[in-house]
Amino acid sequence: MKRILTILFSLTMIFSLVACSGQNEQSSRSSGSSNSSTEEITPSENSSEPTEQPDKPSDTASSKTPNEKTAEGKTLVVYYSATNNTETVAGYIADATGADIFELVPVEPYTSDDLDWTNSDSRVSREHDNESLRTVELEKSVPDNWDEYDTVFIGYPIWWGIAAWPTDTFVKANDFTDKTVIPFCTSSSSGLGQSGELLKEEAKGGNWLEGERFQSGASEDTVKEWVNGLDL
Ligand SMILES: Cc1cc2nc3c(=O)[nH]c(=O)nc-3n(C[C@H](O)[C@H](O)[C@H](O)COP(=O)(O)O)c2cc1C
């Protein structure tokens, strides 16, 4: 009797073990199918990718745009400077942007006596007092390859609150259509004021930005900080 019971118990155990192993196989398969359904969910996680993906192309686009711009259009820094302050700033801008540079040189340059604004009879004082005398002929008014430039910085000293008048000759002589124009000036204390606006009124076309005034002895860092902020 004891032996029969032992055999029955053993059979029960074997049956249970076989049944369990079958269940495990099923559950491991369903876990496999659950894995595969995870893979199917992944696309739905992937479906969030299109939301993220636009960031990537737009990142790529924004990193390309400046290069494309650099390849497409050139920058020119034009300046008039009587005592070199504006020339120095123009050089900083050209270095920061990789621009070409074009100096406005009057046929009859201003001497230090000419520039003596404390003398009411100096050249500059007479020109200031009589607008008809302010037409200053330049050695060269139209830069070489003018059409190749799509960004033009125009720099000048402030004379009695406005752009030194040799600058007007240049502005009147050129067509700025399709160009971005950025005035800049140096002065002892005056701001940019209406100087950029007045030049814009004399010019043919162009997208004129507000521009910037620099202290006569502005540092390279100050100028570069401004240039970088323009996001050209
Ligand atoms: C005739 C003349 C007029 C000037 N008028 C002004 C003025 O109205 N406001 C000002 O802040 N500085 C004035 N200045 C100072 C110059 O704008 C300043 O020194 C400028 O940086 C000179 O630039 P440049 O060295 O490129 O010629 C005047 C200078 C001259 C010679």
The ligand as a MOL file (V3000), in Angstrom:
LIG
                    3D

  0  0  0     0  0            999 V3000
M  V30 BEGIN CTAB
M  V30 COUNTS 31 33 0 0 0
M  V30 BEGIN ATOM
M  V30 1 C 34.7350 119.2190 -37.7680 0
M  V30 2 C 34.4760 118.2750 -36.6460 0
M  V30 3 C 33.2330 118.2260 -36.0630 0
M  V30 4 C 32.9700 117.3550 -35.0310 0
M  V30 5 N 31.7180 117.3090 -34.4680 0
M  V30 6 C 31.4600 116.4440 -33.4580 0
M  V30 7 C 30.1710 116.3780 -32.8730 0
M  V30 8 O 29.2380 117.0730 -33.2650 0
M  V30 9 N 29.9670 115.4970 -31.8590 0
M  V30 10 C 30.9720 114.6980 -31.3910 0
M  V30 11 O 30.7380 113.9310 -30.4510 0
M  V30 12 N 32.2060 114.7340 -31.9390 0
M  V30 13 C 32.4740 115.5650 -32.9530 0
M  V30 14 N 33.7170 115.5930 -33.5320 0
M  V30 15 C 34.7140 114.6240 -33.0850 0
M  V30 16 C 34.8160 113.4540 -34.0630 0
M  V30 17 O 33.5230 112.9700 -34.3910 0
M  V30 18 C 35.6100 112.2850 -33.4820 0
M  V30 19 O 36.8510 112.7290 -33.0710 0
M  V30 20 C 35.7530 111.1670 -34.4750 0
M  V30 21 O 36.1430 109.9860 -33.7850 0
M  V30 22 C 36.7460 111.4550 -35.5470 0
M  V30 23 O 36.8320 110.3470 -36.4140 0
M  V30 24 P 38.0100 110.1890 -37.4480 0
M  V30 25 O 39.3010 110.0960 -36.6470 0
M  V30 26 O 37.7270 108.9010 -38.1330 0
M  V30 27 O 38.0120 111.3510 -38.3420 0
M  V30 28 C 33.9990 116.4980 -34.5540 0
M  V30 29 C 35.2590 116.5300 -35.1510 0
M  V30 30 C 35.4980 117.4220 -36.1850 0
M  V30 31 C 36.8570 117.4590 -36.8210 0
M  V30 END ATOM
M  V30 BEGIN BOND
M  V30 1 1 1 2
M  V30 2 1 2 3
M  V30 3 2 2 30
M  V30 4 2 3 4
M  V30 5 1 4 5
M  V30 6 1 4 28
M  V30 7 2 5 6
M  V30 8 1 6 7
M  V30 9 1 6 13
M  V30 10 2 7 8
M  V30 11 1 7 9
M  V30 12 1 9 10
M  V30 13 2 10 11
M  V30 14 1 10 12
M  V30 15 2 12 13
M  V30 16 1 13 14
M  V30 17 1 14 15
M  V30 18 1 14 28
M  V30 19 1 15 16
M  V30 20 1 16 17
M  V30 21 1 16 18
M  V30 22 1 18 19
M  V30 23 1 18 20
M  V30 24 1 20 21
M  V30 25 1 20 22
M  V30 26 1 22 23
M  V30 27 1 23 24
M  V30 28 2 24 25
M  V30 29 1 24 26
M  V30 30 1 24 27
M  V30 31 2 28 29
M  V30 32 1 29 30
M  V30 33 1 30 31
M  V30 END BOND
M  V30 END CTAB
M  END
